[in-house]
Structures are given as structure tokens and as C-alpha cells.
Amino acid sequence: MLFGLLLTLYTINCVLLVLIILIQQSKGGMGLGAIGGGTQMLFGGSGGQDLFQKATWVMGAIFMVGGLALSIWRVQLAGTASLIRERSAIQMPAPQAPTSTPPAPAAQ
């Protein structure tokens, strides 16, 4: 349950990271930030770009650390699940083969 919640938050972070990267004003003029006019920005002339850059760095760090942490956690969860399956297989008696012997083939 907690893994699913963290995975959902990680996915939201990924989508927001993509959006904030596309909003930024690019140096080459190819980003979506240049569509609304080069001089008008959401938070003013230069302050908004610094805010977007800081947000990008923070969300990028969350992306990298979160991806690594979720992958390690998933491997541990899979290992625990296989350990539980092994223990339950050991505790449960194996199905027994029939004890009666098949009839011998007829001689000709």
C-alpha cells in the first residue's frame, strides 16, 4: 500500500518535472516558454527563471533518488515474497504419489 502511494507521488513528480522543463525559457528559443513572448515572464524579468531553475534541480534530485529508492525497495519486496513462498512450500506436505503399482503387462 505504501509502495503504491510512493509510486503515485513519483509519477506526479515526473509529470511536473516535464512540465516545468517545458515552461522554462530556453537559450535556443525552442522551448514552450518562448511562446508567450520573450520579455514577459510569469514572475518578472529574471526572478522567475531562477525559481524555475531551482524547482527543476529539486525535482530532478527527487526523480533520481526516488527512482533508485523505489527500485531497491521493489527488489526487497520481491525477495520477501519469494521467501514467504519458499517457507510455505516447505511447511506444506508434498502431494503423495499413488501407492498402488500398475498391473504388469500380459505376456504373449
OpenMM code with the backbone's topology and positions (N, CA, C; nanometers):
from openmm import Vec3, app, unit

residues = "MET LEU PHE GLY LEU LEU LEU THR LEU TYR THR ILE ASN CYS VAL LEU LEU VAL LEU ILE ILE LEU ILE GLN GLN SER LYS GLY GLY MET GLY LEU GLY ALA ILE GLY GLY GLY THR GLN MET LEU PHE GLY GLY SER GLY GLY GLN ASP LEU PHE GLN LYS ALA THR TRP VAL MET GLY ALA ILE PHE MET VAL GLY GLY LEU ALA LEU SER ILE TRP ARG VAL GLN LEU ALA GLY THR ALA SER LEU ILE ARG GLU ARG SER ALA ILE GLN MET PRO ALA PRO GLN ALA PRO THR SER THR PRO PRO ALA PRO ALA ALA GLN".split()
positions = [
    Vec3(0.0820, -0.1185, 0.0000),
    Vec3(0.0000, 0.0000, 0.0000),
    Vec3(0.0869, 0.1255, 0.0000),
    Vec3(0.1860, 0.1293, 0.0879),
    Vec3(0.2751, 0.2443, 0.0943),
    Vec3(0.3584, 0.2552, -0.0327),
    Vec3(0.3986, 0.1406, -0.0878),
    Vec3(0.4751, 0.1417, -0.2123),
    Vec3(0.3930, 0.2030, -0.3256),
    Vec3(0.2650, 0.1690, -0.3338),
    Vec3(0.1775, 0.2251, -0.4370),
    Vec3(0.1608, 0.3757, -0.4228),
    Vec3(0.1484, 0.4231, -0.2988),
    Vec3(0.1366, 0.5665, -0.2746),
    Vec3(0.2636, 0.6397, -0.3170),
    Vec3(0.3788, 0.5857, -0.2795),
    Vec3(0.5047, 0.6494, -0.3182),
    Vec3(0.5267, 0.6441, -0.4691),
    Vec3(0.4840, 0.5375, -0.5314),
    Vec3(0.4951, 0.5280, -0.6770),
    Vec3(0.4057, 0.6304, -0.7459),
    Vec3(0.2880, 0.6550, -0.6903),
    Vec3(0.1985, 0.7572, -0.7443),
    Vec3(0.2606, 0.8961, -0.7291),
    Vec3(0.3165, 0.9249, -0.6128),
    Vec3(0.3829, 1.0539, -0.5924),
    Vec3(0.5033, 1.0695, -0.6848),
    Vec3(0.5753, 0.9618, -0.7090),
    Vec3(0.6893, 0.9649, -0.8002),
    Vec3(0.6430, 0.9950, -0.9431),
    Vec3(0.5321, 0.9359, -0.9831),
    Vec3(0.4787, 0.9610, -1.1175),
    Vec3(0.4339, 1.1059, -1.1324),
    Vec3(0.3701, 1.1598, -1.0298),
    Vec3(0.3296, 1.3010, -1.0322),
    Vec3(0.4520, 1.3902, -1.0417),
    Vec3(0.5581, 1.3563, -0.9686),
    Vec3(0.6825, 1.4329, -0.9771),
    Vec3(0.7390, 1.4300, -1.1182),
    Vec3(0.7322, 1.3147, -1.1837),
    Vec3(0.7831, 1.3028, -1.3205),
    Vec3(0.7067, 1.3933, -1.4165),
    Vec3(0.5746, 1.3932, -1.4045),
    Vec3(0.4921, 1.4768, -1.4930),
    Vec3(0.5198, 1.6247, -1.4671),
    Vec3(0.5277, 1.6639, -1.3401),
    Vec3(0.5565, 1.8037, -1.3072),
    Vec3(0.6959, 1.8448, -1.3526),
    Vec3(0.7910, 1.7545, -1.3451),
    Vec3(0.9264, 1.7843, -1.3919),
    Vec3(0.9282, 1.8099, -1.5414),
    Vec3(0.8569, 1.7292, -1.6161),
    Vec3(0.8483, 1.7514, -1.7613),
    Vec3(0.7838, 1.8861, -1.7908),
    Vec3(0.6744, 1.9166, -1.7201),
    Vec3(0.6051, 2.0432, -1.7448),
    Vec3(0.6908, 2.1637, -1.7093),
    Vec3(0.7616, 2.1577, -1.5975),
    Vec3(0.8418, 2.2732, -1.5575),
    Vec3(0.9614, 2.2913, -1.6503),
    Vec3(1.0109, 2.1830, -1.7065),
    Vec3(1.1192, 2.1958, -1.8042),
    Vec3(1.0674, 2.2598, -1.9323),
    Vec3(0.9459, 2.2237, -1.9729),
    Vec3(0.8907, 2.2820, -2.0954),
    Vec3(0.8518, 2.4290, -2.0779),
    Vec3(0.8180, 2.4693, -1.9567),
    Vec3(0.7785, 2.6086, -1.9320),
    Vec3(0.8986, 2.7017, -1.9354),
    Vec3(1.0156, 2.6524, -1.8992),
    Vec3(1.1338, 2.7378, -1.8885),
    Vec3(1.1698, 2.7998, -2.0225),
    Vec3(1.2250, 2.9185, -2.0121),
    Vec3(1.2714, 2.9866, -2.1327),
    Vec3(1.4040, 2.9242, -2.1727),
    Vec3(1.4097, 2.8755, -2.2939),
    Vec3(1.5315, 2.8089, -2.3377),
    Vec3(1.6289, 2.9096, -2.3956),
    Vec3(1.7541, 2.8723, -2.3991),
    Vec3(1.8562, 2.9602, -2.4555),
    Vec3(1.8503, 2.9603, -2.6075),
    Vec3(1.7995, 2.8520, -2.6654),
    Vec3(1.7917, 2.8426, -2.8099),
    Vec3(1.6587, 2.8895, -2.8665),
    Vec3(1.5609, 2.9201, -2.7835),
    Vec3(1.4322, 2.9664, -2.8319),
    Vec3(1.3402, 2.8558, -2.8779),
    Vec3(1.3655, 2.7289, -2.8442),
    Vec3(1.2821, 2.6188, -2.8901),
    Vec3(1.1824, 2.5715, -2.7851),
    Vec3(1.1906, 2.6208, -2.6626),
    Vec3(1.1029, 2.5731, -2.5558),
    Vec3(0.9670, 2.6401, -2.5594),
    Vec3(0.8724, 2.5898, -2.4826),
    Vec3(0.7397, 2.6480, -2.4765),
    Vec3(0.7381, 2.7801, -2.4008),
    Vec3(0.8430, 2.8084, -2.3239),
    Vec3(0.8497, 2.9332, -2.2507),
    Vec3(0.8640, 3.0532, -2.3418),
    Vec3(0.9093, 3.0337, -2.4636),
    Vec3(0.9287, 3.1437, -2.5579),
    Vec3(0.8013, 3.1754, -2.6355),
    Vec3(0.6971, 3.0987, -2.6216),
    Vec3(0.5748, 3.1200, -2.6988),
    Vec3(0.5036, 3.2479, -2.6546),
    Vec3(0.4980, 3.2717, -2.5249),
    Vec3(0.4239, 3.3853, -2.4724),
    Vec3(0.4956, 3.5185, -2.4839),
    Vec3(0.6075, 3.5238, -2.5442),
    Vec3(0.6841, 3.6473, -2.5552),
    Vec3(0.8109, 3.6365, -2.4740),
    Vec3(0.9204, 3.6831, -2.5298),
    Vec3(1.0492, 3.6666, -2.4646),
    Vec3(1.0683, 3.7565, -2.3449),
    Vec3(1.0070, 3.8751, -2.3431),
    Vec3(1.0329, 3.9680, -2.2345),
    Vec3(0.9357, 3.9508, -2.1192),
    Vec3(0.8175, 3.8956, -2.1449),
    Vec3(0.7192, 3.8793, -2.0391),
    Vec3(0.7267, 3.7387, -1.9835),
    Vec3(0.7515, 3.7319, -1.8550),
    Vec3(0.7576, 3.6030, -1.7892),
    Vec3(0.6572, 3.6018, -1.6754),
    Vec3(0.6301, 3.4875, -1.6241),
    Vec3(0.5292, 3.4729, -1.5208),
    Vec3(0.5655, 3.5498, -1.3943),
    Vec3(0.6914, 3.5462, -1.3526),
    Vec3(0.7324, 3.6099, -1.2283),
    Vec3(0.8243, 3.7303, -1.2507),
    Vec3(0.8215, 3.7885, -1.3649),
    Vec3(0.9055, 3.9047, -1.3891),
    Vec3(1.0217, 3.8713, -1.4806),
    Vec3(1.1151, 3.9648, -1.4916),
    Vec3(1.2245, 3.9525, -1.5869),
    Vec3(1.3227, 3.8417, -1.5576),
    Vec3(1.3851, 3.8411, -1.4405),
    Vec3(1.4879, 3.7407, -1.4162),
    Vec3(1.4564, 3.6521, -1.2955),
    Vec3(1.3721, 3.6968, -1.2040),
    Vec3(1.3437, 3.6212, -1.0831),
    Vec3(1.2710, 3.4920, -1.1100),
    Vec3(1.1848, 3.4920, -1.2105),
    Vec3(1.1089, 3.3708, -1.2412),
    Vec3(1.1966, 3.2603, -1.2940),
    Vec3(1.2927, 3.2944, -1.3737),
    Vec3(1.3812, 3.1925, -1.4293),
    Vec3(1.4625, 3.1260, -1.3186),
    Vec3(1.5059, 3.2020, -1.2200),
    Vec3(1.5799, 3.1430, -1.1096),
    Vec3(1.4908, 3.0464, -1.0306),
    Vec3(1.3657, 3.0841, -1.0100),
    Vec3(1.2723, 2.9971, -0.9382),
    Vec3(1.2498, 2.8667, -1.0145),
    Vec3(1.2330, 2.8761, -1.1455),
    Vec3(1.2127, 2.7561, -1.2269),
    Vec3(1.3372, 2.6676, -1.2262),
    Vec3(1.4537, 2.7297, -1.2295),
    Vec3(1.5767, 2.6510, -1.2269),
    Vec3(1.5921, 2.5778, -1.0941),
    Vec3(1.5627, 2.6458, -0.9838),
    Vec3(1.5725, 2.5812, -0.8527),
    Vec3(1.4710, 2.4681, -0.8406),
    Vec3(1.3499, 2.4922, -0.8876),
    Vec3(1.2471, 2.3878, -0.8826),
    Vec3(1.2881, 2.2682, -0.9686),
    Vec3(1.3502, 2.2941, -1.0823),
    Vec3(1.3956, 2.1863, -1.1697),
    Vec3(1.5035, 2.1038, -1.1011),
    Vec3(1.5964, 2.1696, -1.0353),
    Vec3(1.7028, 2.0982, -0.9647),
    Vec3(1.6456, 2.0114, -0.8521),
    Vec3(1.5536, 2.0676, -0.7750),
    Vec3(1.4950, 1.9924, -0.6638),
    Vec3(1.4152, 1.8733, -0.7157),
    Vec3(1.3315, 1.8970, -0.8158),
    Vec3(1.2501, 1.7882, -0.8690),
    Vec3(1.3358, 1.6835, -0.9404),
    Vec3(1.4454, 1.7268, -1.0023),
    Vec3(1.5377, 1.6323, -1.0646),
    Vec3(1.6058, 1.5439, -0.9609),
    Vec3(1.6428, 1.6038, -0.8481),
    Vec3(1.7040, 1.5252, -0.7398),
    Vec3(1.6037, 1.4254, -0.6824),
    Vec3(1.4788, 1.4700, -0.6651),
    Vec3(1.3738, 1.3783, -0.6171),
    Vec3(1.3536, 1.2653, -0.7176),
    Vec3(1.3594, 1.2968, -0.8457),
    Vec3(1.3444, 1.1968, -0.9512),
    Vec3(1.4539, 1.0911, -0.9428),
    Vec3(1.5792, 1.1348, -0.9290),
    Vec3(1.6921, 1.0409, -0.9271),
    Vec3(1.6912, 0.9559, -0.7995),
    Vec3(1.6797, 1.0207, -0.6840),
    Vec3(1.6825, 0.9486, -0.5570),
    Vec3(1.5579, 0.8606, -0.5429),
    Vec3(1.4427, 0.9130, -0.5838),
    Vec3(1.3187, 0.8367, -0.5740),
    Vec3(1.3196, 0.7128, -0.6614),
    Vec3(1.3711, 0.7257, -0.7832),
    Vec3(1.3789, 0.6096, -0.8718),
    Vec3(1.4692, 0.5013, -0.8164),
    Vec3(1.5827, 0.5417, -0.7619),
    Vec3(1.6744, 0.4448, -0.7025),
    Vec3(1.6126, 0.3786, -0.5797),
    Vec3(1.5509, 0.4597, -0.4934),
    Vec3(1.4909, 0.4056, -0.3709),
    Vec3(1.3745, 0.3116, -0.4023),
    Vec3(1.2894, 0.3495, -0.4971),
    Vec3(1.1754, 0.2635, -0.5319),
    Vec3(1.2214, 0.1319, -0.5941),
    Vec3(1.3257, 0.1360, -0.6754),
    Vec3(1.3735, 0.0122, -0.7365),
    Vec3(1.4347, -0.0812, -0.6325),
    Vec3(1.5123, -0.0250, -0.5383),
    Vec3(1.5705, -0.1087, -0.4328),
    Vec3(1.4602, -0.1671, -0.3457),
    Vec3(1.3613, -0.0847, -0.3132),
    Vec3(1.2515, -0.1311, -0.2281),
    Vec3(1.1719, -0.2417, -0.2972),
    Vec3(1.1500, -0.2266, -0.4271),
    Vec3(1.0740, -0.3269, -0.5019),
    Vec3(1.1472, -0.4605, -0.5038),
    Vec3(1.2795, -0.4569, -0.5196),
    Vec3(1.3577, -0.5804, -0.5192),
    Vec3(1.3485, -0.6474, -0.3824),
    Vec3(1.3531, -0.5683, -0.2755),
    Vec3(1.3409, -0.6256, -0.1417),
    Vec3(1.2023, -0.6847, -0.1198),
    Vec3(1.0989, -0.6174, -0.1709),
    Vec3(0.9636, -0.6723, -0.1581),
    Vec3(0.9492, -0.8024, -0.2352),
    Vec3(1.0092, -0.8093, -0.3529),
    Vec3(1.0022, -0.9320, -0.4324),
    Vec3(1.0787, -1.0436, -0.3633),
    Vec3(1.1919, -1.0123, -0.3006),
    Vec3(1.2686, -1.1127, -0.2274),
    Vec3(1.1915, -1.1635, -0.1074),
    Vec3(1.1217, -1.0764, -0.0377),
    Vec3(1.0413, -1.1171, 0.0771),
    Vec3(0.9268, -1.2069, 0.0326),
    Vec3(0.8643, -1.1730, -0.0787),
    Vec3(0.7529, -1.2535, -0.1290),
    Vec3(0.8003, -1.3928, -0.1691),
    Vec3(0.9173, -1.4013, -0.2333),
    Vec3(0.9665, -1.5335, -0.2725),
    Vec3(1.0084, -1.6137, -0.1500),
    Vec3(1.0608, -1.5463, -0.0466),
    Vec3(1.0965, -1.6154, 0.0766),
    Vec3(0.9721, -1.6713, 0.1448),
    Vec3(0.8632, -1.5948, 0.1441),
    Vec3(0.7374, -1.6423, 0.2025),
    Vec3(0.6855, -1.7630, 0.1242),
    Vec3(0.6950, -1.7584, -0.0080),
    Vec3(0.6511, -1.8727, -0.0889),
    Vec3(0.7349, -1.9966, -0.0596),
    Vec3(0.8662, -1.9784, -0.0429),
    Vec3(0.9524, -2.0928, -0.0142),
    Vec3(0.9183, -2.1533, 0.1220),
    Vec3(0.8959, -2.0689, 0.2213),
    Vec3(0.8643, -2.1195, 0.3544),
    Vec3(0.7299, -2.1911, 0.3561),
    Vec3(0.6326, -2.1394, 0.2837),
    Vec3(0.5024, -2.2057, 0.2812),
    Vec3(0.5107, -2.3377, 0.2049),
    Vec3(0.5974, -2.3471, 0.1069),
    Vec3(0.6134, -2.4726, 0.0329),
    Vec3(0.6816, -2.5772, 0.1195),
    Vec3(0.7722, -2.5337, 0.2059),
    Vec3(0.8402, -2.6281, 0.2936),
    Vec3(0.7435, -2.6811, 0.3993),
    Vec3(0.6603, -2.5970, 0.4530),
    Vec3(0.5688, -2.6361, 0.5591),
    Vec3(0.4543, -2.7228, 0.5088),
    Vec3(0.4126, -2.7040, 0.3876),
    Vec3(0.3011, -2.7813, 0.3340),
    Vec3(0.3546, -2.9173, 0.2871),
    Vec3(0.2870, -3.0256, 0.3198),
    Vec3(0.3333, -3.1559, 0.2726),
    Vec3(0.3142, -3.1673, 0.1212),
    Vec3(0.4090, -3.2321, 0.0597),
    Vec3(0.4022, -3.2509, -0.0858),
    Vec3(0.2944, -3.3534, -0.1174),
    Vec3(0.2263, -3.3389, -0.2303),
    Vec3(0.1253, -3.4385, -0.2671),
    Vec3(0.1926, -3.5736, -0.2908),
    Vec3(0.1302, -3.6779, -0.2377),
    Vec3(0.1900, -3.8107, -0.2458),
    Vec3(0.1416, -3.8817, -0.3711),
    Vec3(0.2322, -3.9573, -0.4300),
    Vec3(0.2000, -4.0360, -0.5482),
    Vec3(0.1173, -4.1561, -0.5040),
    Vec3(0.0336, -4.2099, -0.5909),
    Vec3(-0.0435, -4.3289, -0.5546),
    Vec3(0.0495, -4.4453, -0.5195),
    Vec3(0.0121, -4.5185, -0.4139),
    Vec3(0.0976, -4.6271, -0.3658),
    Vec3(0.0731, -4.7590, -0.4389),
    Vec3(-0.0375, -4.7699, -0.5068),
    Vec3(-0.0636, -4.8959, -0.5778),
    Vec3(0.0214, -4.9033, -0.7027),
    Vec3(0.0704, -5.0222, -0.7318),
    Vec3(0.1535, -5.0425, -0.8512),
    Vec3(0.0632, -5.0764, -0.9696),
    Vec3(0.1013, -5.0304, -1.0843),
    Vec3(0.0187, -5.0627, -1.2013),
    Vec3(0.0268, -5.2115, -1.2342),
    Vec3(-0.0759, -5.2664, -1.2967),
    Vec3(-0.0716, -5.4098, -1.3299),
    Vec3(0.0390, -5.4398, -1.4307),
    Vec3(0.0965, -5.5570, -1.4187),
    Vec3(0.2037, -5.5980, -1.5108),
    Vec3(0.1452, -5.6270, -1.6477),
    Vec3(0.2200, -5.5976, -1.7511),
    Vec3(0.1689, -5.6251, -1.8864),
    Vec3(0.1546, -5.7770, -1.9096),
    Vec3(0.0578, -5.8135, -1.9876),
    Vec3(0.0329, -5.9553, -2.0151),
    Vec3(0.1417, -6.0112, -2.1060),
    Vec3(0.1890, -6.1313, -2.0724),
    Vec3(0.2941, -6.1947, -2.1541),
    Vec3(0.2310, -6.2692, -2.2710),
    Vec3(0.2956, -6.2692, -2.3861),
    Vec3(0.2446, -6.3385, -2.5045),
    Vec3(0.3317, -6.4503, -2.5481),
] * unit.nanometer
topology = app.Topology()
chain = topology.addChain("A")
for resn in residues:
    res = topology.addResidue(resn, chain)
    for name in ("N", "CA", "C"):
        topology.addAtom(name, app.Element.getBySymbol(name[0]), res)
